[in-house]
Amino acid sequence: MGQGKFGSKLGRTTSHRKAMLRTMVTSLLKYEKIKTTDSKAKELKKVAEKMISLGKRGDLHARRQAAAFVRERDVVGKLFGELSVRYRDRSGGYTRIVKTGYRIGDNAPMSIIEFVRDVEAEGVKKKAPAAKK
């Protein structure tokens, strides 16, 4: 019995889809937040999570794998420096997708995909729980 395919084609050829995902993951790593359609965001989430996992691994082979996929050299440095340190204690779920409504021209569902920020890591104190009476 054959194995099922994973991932959606997004109405593009294989080379176009790969190029688009490479560009989008580079932009996401660079700006830490991008706006795109829901289906593209769901596919991008898979790739971005793998890139953060490579950054957390931190060895030379992982750096070369990331450099082969990410389009900008300084973004690879950010991935293995700042982002890998930020998510060293988190075991997954580095990104979130927030739905933002529909695009004006073609009514496509739009989303913002961004990296999750920990409250403790940002230096912001959590609100103290209310005392019980």
DSSP file (Angstrom, degrees, kcal/mol; ACC not computed):
  #  RESIDUE AA STRUCTURE BP1 BP2  ACC     N-H-->O    O-->H-N    N-H-->O    O-->H-N    TCO  KAPPA ALPHA  PHI   PSI    X-CA   Y-CA   Z-CA
    1    1 A M              0   0    0      0, 0.0     2,-0.0     0, 0.0     0, 0.0   0.000 360.0 360.0 360.0 133.8    0.0    0.0    0.0
    2    2 A G        -     0   0    0      1,-0.1     2,-0.3     0, 0.0     0, 0.0  -0.269 360.0-111.1 -74.0 158.9    1.4    3.4   -1.0
    3    3 A Q        -     0   0    0      1,-0.1     2,-0.1    -2,-0.0    -1,-0.1  -0.634  33.8-109.5 -87.9 147.5    2.1    6.2    1.5
    4    4 A G        -     0   0    0     -2,-0.3     2,-0.2     1,-0.1    -1,-0.1  -0.446  30.2-116.2 -75.0 149.4    0.0    9.3    1.4
    5    5 A K        -     0   0    0     -2,-0.1     2,-0.3     2,-0.0    -1,-0.1  -0.543  27.9-149.2 -80.3 150.3    1.5   12.6    0.2
    6    6 A F        +     0   0    0     -2,-0.2    -1,-0.0     2,-0.0     0, 0.0  -0.891  53.2  34.4-120.9 156.0    1.8   15.5    2.7
    7    7 A G  S    S-     0   0    0     -2,-0.3     2,-0.3     2,-0.0    36,-0.0   0.205  80.5 -93.1  84.4 151.3    1.7   19.2    2.1
    8    8 A S        -     0   0    0     31,-0.2    -2,-0.0     1,-0.1     0, 0.0  -0.682  18.4-133.2-100.2 157.4   -0.5   21.1   -0.4
    9    9 A K    >   -     0   0    0     -2,-0.3     3,-1.5     1,-0.0    -1,-0.1   0.701  24.7-148.2 -81.8 -20.2    0.6   22.1   -3.9
   10   10 A L  T 3   -     0   0    0      1,-0.3     3,-0.1     7,-0.0    -1,-0.0   0.725  60.1 -72.3  58.5  23.6   -0.7   25.6   -3.5
   11   11 A G  T 3  S+     0   0    0      1,-0.2     2,-0.3     0, 0.0    -1,-0.3   0.793 107.9 109.0  67.5  29.0   -1.5   25.7   -7.2
   12   12 A R  S <  S-     0   0    0     -3,-1.5    -1,-0.2     1,-0.0     2,-0.1  -0.883  72.9-100.5-133.2 162.2    2.1   25.9   -8.2
   13   13 A T     >  -     0   0    0     -2,-0.3     4,-2.6    -3,-0.1     5,-0.2  -0.332  44.4-103.4 -73.0 166.8    4.8   23.8   -9.8
   14   14 A T  H  > S+     0   0    0      1,-0.2     4,-2.5     2,-0.2     5,-0.2   0.918 120.9  47.0 -60.6 -45.5    7.3   22.1   -7.5
   15   15 A S  H  > S+     0   0    0      1,-0.2     4,-2.3     2,-0.2    -1,-0.2   0.897 113.7  48.0 -66.0 -39.7   10.1   24.5   -8.3
   16   16 A H  H  > S+     0   0    0      2,-0.2     4,-2.5     1,-0.2    -1,-0.2   0.911 112.4  49.5 -65.7 -42.2    7.9   27.5   -7.8
   17   17 A R  H  X S+     0   0    0     -4,-2.6     4,-2.4     2,-0.2    -2,-0.2   0.920 112.3  47.1 -63.6 -45.2    6.5   26.2   -4.5
   18   18 A K  H  X S+     0   0    0     -4,-2.5     4,-2.3    -5,-0.2    -1,-0.2   0.917 113.3  48.5 -63.9 -42.9   10.0   25.5   -3.2
   19   19 A A  H  X S+     0   0    0     -4,-2.3     4,-2.2    -5,-0.2    -2,-0.2   0.904 111.8  49.7 -63.3 -41.4   11.3   28.9   -4.2
   20   20 A M  H  X S+     0   0    0     -4,-2.5     4,-2.5     1,-0.2    -2,-0.2   0.919 111.7  47.4 -64.2 -44.3    8.3   30.6   -2.7
   21   21 A L  H  X S+     0   0    0     -4,-2.4     4,-2.6     2,-0.2     5,-0.2   0.870 110.6  52.6 -66.9 -36.5    8.7   28.7    0.6
   22   22 A R  H  X S+     0   0    0     -4,-2.3     4,-1.8     2,-0.2    49,-0.4   0.927 112.7  44.6 -63.1 -44.0   12.4   29.5    0.7
   23   23 A T  H  X S+     0   0    0     -4,-2.2     4,-2.2     2,-0.2    -2,-0.2   0.907 114.6  48.8 -66.4 -41.8   11.7   33.2    0.2
   24   24 A M  H  X S+     0   0    0     -4,-2.5     4,-2.5     2,-0.2    -2,-0.2   0.900 110.7  49.0 -67.9 -40.4    8.9   33.2    2.8
   25   25 A V  H  X S+     0   0    0     -4,-2.6     4,-2.4     2,-0.2    -1,-0.2   0.864 110.5  52.3 -69.1 -33.3   10.9   31.4    5.5
   26   26 A T  H  X S+     0   0    0     -4,-1.8     4,-1.9    -5,-0.2    -2,-0.2   0.926 111.7  46.0 -64.1 -43.9   13.8   33.9    4.9
   27   27 A S  H  X S+     0   0    0     -4,-2.2     4,-3.0     2,-0.2     5,-0.4   0.894 112.1  51.1 -65.1 -40.1   11.4   36.8    5.4
   28   28 A L  H  X S+     0   0    0     -4,-2.5     4,-2.2     1,-0.2    -2,-0.2   0.922 112.3  45.7 -64.3 -43.8    9.8   35.2    8.5
   29   29 A L  H  < S+     0   0    0     -4,-2.4    -1,-0.2     2,-0.2    -2,-0.2   0.853 117.5  45.6 -67.1 -33.3   13.2   34.7   10.1
   30   30 A K  H  < S+     0   0    0     -4,-1.9    -2,-0.2    -5,-0.2    -1,-0.2   0.942 129.1  21.2 -75.5 -49.1   14.3   38.2    9.2
   31   31 A Y  H  < S-     0   0    0     -4,-3.0    -3,-0.2    -5,-0.1    -2,-0.2   0.591  90.1-139.0 -99.4 -13.1   11.3   40.2   10.2
   32   32 A E  S  < S+     0   0    0     -4,-2.2    83,-1.5    -5,-0.4     2,-0.3   0.485  81.4  55.1  66.8   6.1    9.7   37.6   12.7
   33   33 A K  E     +A  114   0A   0     -6,-0.4     2,-0.3    81,-0.2    81,-0.2  -0.859  59.8 170.4-164.1 129.0    6.2   38.3   11.3
   34   34 A I  E     -A  113   0A   0     79,-2.2    79,-2.5    -2,-0.3     2,-0.5  -0.978  26.8-130.7-139.5 156.7    4.7   38.2    7.9
   35   35 A K  E     +A  112   0A   0     -2,-0.3     2,-0.3    77,-0.2    77,-0.2  -0.914  44.2 135.7-107.9 129.8    1.2   38.5    6.4
   36   36 A T  E     -A  111   0A   0     75,-2.6    75,-3.4    -2,-0.5     2,-0.1  -0.874  55.0 -63.8-155.5-177.4    0.1   35.9    3.9
   37   37 A T  E  >  -A  110   0A   0     -2,-0.3     4,-2.3    73,-0.3    73,-0.3  -0.372  48.5-111.2 -76.7 161.4   -2.8   33.6    3.0
   38   38 A D  H  > S+     0   0    0     71,-2.1     4,-2.2     1,-0.2     5,-0.2   0.920 115.3  48.3 -58.7 -47.9   -4.0   30.9    5.4
   39   39 A S  H  > S+     0   0    0     70,-0.3     4,-1.7     1,-0.2    -1,-0.2   0.889 112.8  47.5 -66.5 -38.9   -2.9   28.0    3.2
   40   40 A K  H  > S+     0   0    0      1,-0.2     4,-2.6     2,-0.2    -1,-0.2   0.894 110.8  53.1 -66.3 -38.6    0.6   29.4    2.6
   41   41 A A  H  X S+     0   0    0     -4,-2.3     4,-2.1     1,-0.2    -2,-0.2   0.884 106.9  51.8 -64.1 -38.3    1.0   30.2    6.3
   42   42 A K  H  X S+     0   0    0     -4,-2.2     4,-0.9     2,-0.2    -1,-0.2   0.887 113.5  43.5 -66.9 -38.2    0.1   26.5    7.2
   43   43 A E  H  X S+     0   0    0     -4,-1.7     4,-1.3     1,-0.2     3,-0.3   0.881 113.0  52.5 -72.0 -38.1    2.8   25.2    4.8
   44   44 A L  H  X S+     0   0    0     -4,-2.6     4,-2.9     1,-0.2     5,-0.2   0.846 100.1  63.0 -66.2 -34.1    5.3   27.9    5.9
   45   45 A K  H  X S+     0   0    0     -4,-2.1     4,-2.3     1,-0.2    -1,-0.2   0.898 101.2  51.8 -58.3 -41.8    4.8   26.9    9.6
   46   46 A K  H  X S+     0   0    0     -4,-0.9     4,-1.4    -3,-0.3    -1,-0.2   0.918 113.7  43.0 -61.8 -44.2    6.1   23.4    8.9
   47   47 A V  H  X S+     0   0    0     -4,-1.3     4,-2.0     2,-0.2    -2,-0.2   0.907 113.1  51.3 -70.1 -42.1    9.3   24.7    7.2
   48   48 A A  H  X S+     0   0    0     -4,-2.9     4,-2.2     1,-0.2     5,-0.2   0.885 107.3  53.0 -65.0 -39.0    9.9   27.4    9.8
   49   49 A E  H  X S+     0   0    0     -4,-2.3     4,-2.0    -5,-0.2    -1,-0.2   0.900 109.2  50.0 -63.3 -39.1    9.6   24.9   12.7
   50   50 A K  H  X S+     0   0    0     -4,-1.4     4,-2.1     2,-0.2    -2,-0.2   0.888 108.7  52.5 -65.8 -38.3   12.3   22.7   11.0
   51   51 A M  H  X S+     0   0    0     -4,-2.0     4,-2.2     2,-0.2    -2,-0.2   0.909 109.3  48.4 -64.7 -41.8   14.6   25.7   10.6
   52   52 A I  H  X S+     0   0    0     -4,-2.2     4,-2.2     2,-0.2    -1,-0.2   0.898 110.0  52.8 -64.8 -39.5   14.3   26.7   14.3
   53   53 A S  H  X S+     0   0    0     -4,-2.0     4,-1.7     2,-0.2    -1,-0.2   0.890 108.6  50.0 -63.0 -38.7   15.1   23.0   15.2
   54   54 A L  H  X S+     0   0    0     -4,-2.1     4,-2.0     1,-0.2    -1,-0.2   0.911 109.8  51.6 -62.8 -41.7   18.2   23.1   13.0
   55   55 A G  H  < S+     0   0    0     -4,-2.2    -2,-0.2     1,-0.2    -1,-0.2   0.875 108.3  50.7 -62.7 -38.0   19.2   26.3   14.7
   56   56 A K  H  < S+     0   0    0     -4,-2.2    -1,-0.2     1,-0.2    -2,-0.2   0.835 105.0  57.1 -70.0 -32.2   18.8   24.7   18.1
   57   57 A R  H  < S-     0   0    0     -4,-1.7    -2,-0.2    -5,-0.2    -1,-0.2   0.942  83.9-174.6 -63.5 -47.1   20.9   21.7   17.0
   58   58 A G     <  +     0   0    0     -4,-2.0    -1,-0.1     1,-0.2    -3,-0.1   0.403  28.3 130.1  76.3  -1.5   23.7   24.2   16.2
   59   59 A D  S  > S-     0   0    0     -5,-0.2     4,-2.1     1,-0.1    -1,-0.2  -0.268  72.4-100.7 -82.7 175.2   26.3   21.8   14.7
   60   60 A L  H  > S+     0   0    0      1,-0.2     4,-2.2     2,-0.2     5,-0.2   0.876 120.6  52.9 -64.7 -39.5   28.0   22.4   11.4
   61   61 A H  H  > S+     0   0    0      1,-0.2     4,-2.3     2,-0.2    -1,-0.2   0.908 109.6  48.8 -64.1 -41.4   25.8   20.1    9.4
   62   62 A A  H  > S+     0   0    0      2,-0.2     4,-2.4     1,-0.2    -1,-0.2   0.894 110.3  52.0 -64.1 -39.5   22.7   21.8   10.6
   63   63 A R  H  X S+     0   0    0     -4,-2.1     4,-2.4     1,-0.2    -2,-0.2   0.893 110.8  47.6 -64.0 -39.5   24.2   25.2    9.7
   64   64 A R  H  X S+     0   0    0     -4,-2.2     4,-1.6     2,-0.2    -2,-0.2   0.876 110.5  51.6 -70.2 -36.9   24.9   24.0    6.2
   65   65 A Q  H  X S+     0   0    0     -4,-2.3     4,-0.7     2,-0.2    -2,-0.2   0.927 113.1  45.1 -63.7 -43.8   21.4   22.5    5.8
   66   66 A A  H >X S+     0   0    0     -4,-2.4     4,-3.2     1,-0.2     3,-0.9   0.901 110.9  53.2 -66.1 -40.8   19.9   25.9    6.9
   67   67 A A  H 3< S+     0   0    0     -4,-2.4    -1,-0.2     1,-0.3    -2,-0.2   0.799 104.4  56.8 -66.0 -27.9   22.2   27.8    4.6
   68   68 A A  H 3< S+     0   0    0     -4,-1.6    -1,-0.3    -5,-0.1    -2,-0.2   0.727 118.5  32.2 -73.3 -20.7   21.2   25.7    1.7
   69   69 A F  H << S+     0   0    0     -3,-0.9    -2,-0.2    -4,-0.7     2,-0.2   0.836 104.3  73.7-103.4 -44.8   17.6   26.6    2.2
   70   70 A V  S  < S-     0   0    0     -4,-3.2   -47,-0.1    -5,-0.1   -48,-0.1  -0.519  70.0-145.6 -77.3 140.2   17.6   30.2    3.6
   71   71 A R  S    S+     0   0    0    -49,-0.4     2,-0.4    -2,-0.2    -1,-0.1   0.651  74.9  60.0 -85.6 -16.6   18.4   32.8    1.0
   72   72 A E     >  -     0   0    0      1,-0.1     4,-1.3     2,-0.0     3,-0.2  -0.943  65.3-147.7-121.5 134.9   20.4   35.4    3.1
   73   73 A R  H  > S+     0   0    0     -2,-0.4     4,-1.6     1,-0.2     3,-0.2   0.884  99.2  52.8 -66.2 -40.5   23.6   34.7    5.0
   74   74 A D  H  > S+     0   0    0      1,-0.2     4,-1.8     2,-0.2    -1,-0.2   0.800 104.8  56.9 -68.3 -26.5   22.9   37.2    7.8
   75   75 A V  H  > S+     0   0    0      2,-0.2     4,-2.3    -3,-0.2    -1,-0.2   0.858 103.2  53.7 -70.4 -35.0   19.5   35.5    8.4
   76   76 A V  H  X S+     0   0    0     -4,-1.3     4,-2.2     2,-0.2    -2,-0.2   0.902 107.9  51.3 -63.6 -40.1   21.3   32.2    8.9
   77   77 A G  H  X S+     0   0    0     -4,-1.6     4,-1.2     1,-0.2     5,-0.2   0.895 110.0  48.7 -62.0 -40.6   23.5   33.9   11.6
   78   78 A K  H  <>S+     0   0    0     -4,-1.8     5,-2.2     2,-0.2     6,-0.4   0.890 109.5  53.5 -65.5 -39.2   20.3   35.3   13.3
   79   79 A L  I  <>S+     0   0    0     -4,-2.3     5,-1.0     1,-0.2    -2,-0.2   0.917 115.2  38.6 -61.3 -45.3   18.8   31.8   13.2
   80   80 A F  I  <5S+     0   0    0     -4,-2.2    -1,-0.2     3,-0.1    -2,-0.2   0.605 128.0  33.9 -84.8 -11.3   21.8   30.2   14.9
   81   81 A G  I  X5S+     0   0    0     -4,-1.2     4,-1.5    -5,-0.2    -3,-0.2   0.761 127.8  15.1-101.7 -85.3   22.4   33.1   17.3
   82   82 A E  I  >5S+     0   0    0     -5,-0.2     4,-2.1    -4,-0.2    -3,-0.2   0.912 128.5  44.1 -64.2 -49.0   19.4   35.0   18.5
   83   83 A L  I  ><S+     0   0    0     -5,-2.2     4,-1.8     1,-0.2    -1,-0.2   0.878 111.5  51.8 -71.4 -37.5   16.5   32.6   17.6
   84   84 A S  H  4<S+     0   0    0     -5,-1.0    -1,-0.2    -6,-0.4    -2,-0.2   0.870 112.7  47.0 -67.4 -34.1   18.2   29.4   18.8
   85   85 A V  H >< S+     0   0    0     -4,-1.5     3,-1.1     1,-0.2     4,-0.3   0.895 109.5  54.1 -70.7 -39.8   18.9   31.0   22.2
   86   86 A R  H 3< S+     0   0    0     -4,-2.1     3,-0.3     1,-0.2    -2,-0.2   0.864 118.5  33.5 -62.3 -36.8   15.4   32.4   22.5
   87   87 A Y  T >< S+     0   0    0     -4,-1.8     3,-0.8     1,-0.2    -1,-0.2   0.096  80.3 114.3-109.3  22.6   13.8   28.9   22.0
   88   88 A R  T <  S+     0   0    0     -3,-1.1    -1,-0.2     1,-0.2    -2,-0.1   0.811  84.2  41.7 -65.0 -28.9   16.4   26.7   23.6
   89   89 A D  T 3  S+     0   0    0     -3,-0.3     2,-0.4    -4,-0.3    -1,-0.2   0.511  98.1  88.6 -95.0  -5.7   13.9   25.6   26.4
   90   90 A R    <   -     0   0    0     -3,-0.8     3,-0.1     1,-0.1     4,-0.1  -0.790  60.6-158.5 -97.2 134.2   10.9   25.2   24.1
   91   91 A S        -     0   0    0     -2,-0.4     2,-0.3     1,-0.2    -1,-0.1   0.346  66.0 -37.2 -96.0   7.6   10.4   21.8   22.5
   92   92 A G  S    S+     0   0    0      1,-0.1    -1,-0.2    -5,-0.1   -43,-0.0  -0.905  94.5  86.6 158.8 177.6    8.2   22.9   19.6
   93   93 A G        +     0   0    0     -2,-0.3    -1,-0.1    -3,-0.1    23,-0.1   0.956  42.6 157.1  68.5  51.5    5.5   25.3   18.6
   94   94 A Y        +     0   0    0    -49,-0.1    22,-2.8    21,-0.1     2,-0.3   0.662  57.3  50.4 -83.0 -17.0    7.7   28.2   17.8
   95   95 A T  E     -B  115   0A   0     20,-0.3     2,-0.3   -50,-0.1    20,-0.2  -0.825  62.5-159.4-121.7 159.1    5.2   30.0   15.5
   96   96 A R  E     -B  114   0A   0     18,-2.7    18,-2.3    -2,-0.3     2,-0.5  -0.982  10.7-143.7-134.4 150.0    1.6   31.0   15.7
   97   97 A I  E     -B  113   0A   0     -2,-0.3     2,-0.5    16,-0.2    16,-0.2  -0.964  14.2-169.0-114.9 122.8   -0.9   31.8   13.0
   98   98 A V  E     -B  112   0A   0     14,-3.0    14,-2.9    -2,-0.5     2,-0.2  -0.955  19.5-133.6-113.8 121.0   -3.4   34.6   13.6
   99   99 A K  E     -B  111   0A   0     -2,-0.5    12,-0.3    12,-0.2     3,-0.1  -0.534  22.1-177.9 -75.6 137.0   -6.3   34.9   11.2
  100  100 A T  E     -     0   0A   0     10,-2.5     2,-0.3     1,-0.4    11,-0.2   0.365  41.8-100.7-119.9   3.8   -6.9   38.5   10.1
  101  101 A G  E     -B  110   0A   0      9,-0.8     9,-3.1     2,-0.0    -1,-0.4  -0.852  58.2 -35.1 114.4-151.1   -9.9   38.3    7.8
  102  102 A Y  E     -B  109   0A   0     -2,-0.3     2,-0.1     7,-0.3     6,-0.1  -0.896  53.0-111.1-122.3 145.4  -10.3   38.3    4.0
  103  103 A R     >  -     0   0    0      5,-2.7     4,-1.5    -2,-0.4     5,-0.1  -0.465  25.0-131.1 -73.3 143.5   -8.3   40.0    1.3
  104  104 A I  T  4 S+     0   0    0      1,-0.2    -1,-0.1     2,-0.2    -2,-0.0   0.912  96.7  47.8 -63.4 -47.1  -10.1   42.8   -0.6
  105  105 A G  T  4 S+     0   0    0      1,-0.2    -1,-0.2     3,-0.0    -3,-0.0   0.932 132.4   6.2 -67.2 -50.7   -9.4   41.7   -4.2
  106  106 A D  T  4 S-     0   0    0      2,-0.1    -1,-0.2     0, 0.0    -2,-0.2   0.315  92.8-117.2-121.9   7.7  -10.1   38.0   -4.2
  107  107 A N     <  +     0   0    0     -4,-1.5    -3,-0.1     1,-0.2    -2,-0.0   0.781  54.3 164.3  63.1  28.8  -11.6   37.4   -0.8
  108  108 A A        -     0   0    0      1,-0.1    -5,-2.7    -5,-0.1     2,-0.3  -0.585  45.8-107.6 -76.5 138.2   -8.8   35.0    0.1
  109  109 A P  E     - B   0 102A   0      0, 0.0   -71,-2.1     0, 0.0     2,-0.3  -0.516  41.3-155.3 -68.2 128.3   -8.5   34.2    3.9
  110  110 A M  E     -AB  37 101A   0     -9,-3.1   -10,-2.5    -2,-0.3    -9,-0.8  -0.731  14.5-179.5-109.3 154.5   -5.5   36.1    5.2
  111  111 A S  E     -AB  36  99A   0    -75,-3.4   -75,-2.6    -2,-0.3     2,-0.5  -0.961  25.3-131.5-144.9 159.5   -3.3   35.4    8.3
  112  112 A I  E     -AB  35  98A   0    -14,-2.9   -14,-3.0    -2,-0.3     2,-0.5  -0.982  20.8-161.2-110.8 127.0   -0.3   36.7   10.1
  113  113 A I  E     +AB  34  97A   0    -79,-2.5   -79,-2.2    -2,-0.5     2,-0.3  -0.940  23.8 158.4-108.1 130.4    2.4   34.1   11.0
  114  114 A E  E     -AB  33  96A   0    -18,-2.3   -18,-2.7    -2,-0.5     2,-0.2  -0.939  42.8 -93.1-146.3 163.4    4.8   35.2   13.7
  115  115 A F  E     - B   0  95A   0    -83,-1.5   -20,-0.3    -2,-0.3     2,-0.3  -0.589  43.1-113.6 -80.4 143.9    7.1   33.7   16.3
  116  116 A V        -     0   0    0    -22,-2.8     2,-0.5    -2,-0.2    -1,-0.1  -0.566  28.0-150.4 -75.1 136.8    5.8   33.0   19.7
  117  117 A R        -     0   0    0     -2,-0.3     2,-0.3     5,-0.0     3,-0.0  -0.942   8.7-134.6-111.9 130.1    7.4   35.2   22.4
  118  118 A D     >  -     0   0    0     -2,-0.5     4,-1.2     1,-0.1   -31,-0.0  -0.629   8.0-140.9 -81.0 140.6    7.7   34.0   26.0
  119  119 A V  T  4>S+     0   0    0     -2,-0.3     5,-1.3     1,-0.2     4,-0.4   0.906 102.3  48.2 -68.0 -41.5    6.7   36.4   28.7
  120  120 A E  T >45S+     0   0    0      1,-0.2     3,-1.0     2,-0.2    -1,-0.2   0.874 108.5  54.6 -67.2 -36.2    9.6   35.5   31.0
  121  121 A A  T 345S+     0   0    0      1,-0.3    -1,-0.2     2,-0.1    -2,-0.2   0.793 103.5  55.9 -68.8 -27.6   12.1   35.8   28.2
  122  122 A E  T 3<5S-     0   0    0     -4,-1.2    -1,-0.3    -3,-0.2    -2,-0.2   0.571 112.5-117.1 -81.6  -9.3   11.0   39.3   27.4
  123  123 A G  T < 5S+     0   0    0     -3,-1.0     2,-0.5    -4,-0.4    -3,-0.2   0.573  70.1 135.7  84.8   8.2   11.6   40.5   31.0
  124  124 A V      < -     0   0    0     -5,-1.3    -1,-0.3     1,-0.0     2,-0.2  -0.790  54.1-126.9 -92.1 129.2    8.0   41.4   31.5
  125  125 A K        -     0   0    0     -2,-0.5     2,-0.1    -3,-0.1     3,-0.1  -0.494  21.4-119.2 -76.1 142.6    6.7   40.2   34.9
  126  126 A K        -     0   0    0     -2,-0.2     2,-0.2     1,-0.1    -1,-0.1  -0.470  36.7 -95.9 -74.7 152.9    3.5   38.1   34.9
  127  127 A K        -     0   0    0     -2,-0.1    -1,-0.1     1,-0.1     3,-0.1  -0.500  43.6-112.5 -68.5 133.3    0.5   39.5   36.7
  128  128 A A        -     0   0    0     -2,-0.2    -1,-0.1     1,-0.1     3,-0.1  -0.429  35.6-105.5 -68.1 139.6    0.3   38.1   40.2
  129  129 A P        -     0   0    0      0, 0.0    -1,-0.1     0, 0.0     2,-0.1  -0.358  41.0 -99.7 -66.6 147.3   -2.6   35.8   40.8
  130  130 A A        -     0   0    0      1,-0.1     2,-0.2    -3,-0.1    -3,-0.0  -0.372  39.9-108.9 -68.1 142.8   -5.5   37.3   42.9
  131  131 A A        -     0   0    0     -3,-0.1     2,-0.2     1,-0.1    -1,-0.1  -0.483  31.3-119.1 -74.0 140.8   -5.6   36.4   46.5
  132  132 A K              0   0    0     -2,-0.2    -1,-0.1     1,-0.1     0, 0.0  -0.572 360.0 360.0 -80.4 143.5   -8.4   34.0   47.6
  133  133 A K              0   0    0     -2,-0.2    -1,-0.1     0, 0.0    -2,-0.0   0.400 360.0 360.0-102.2 360.0  -10.8   35.3   50.2
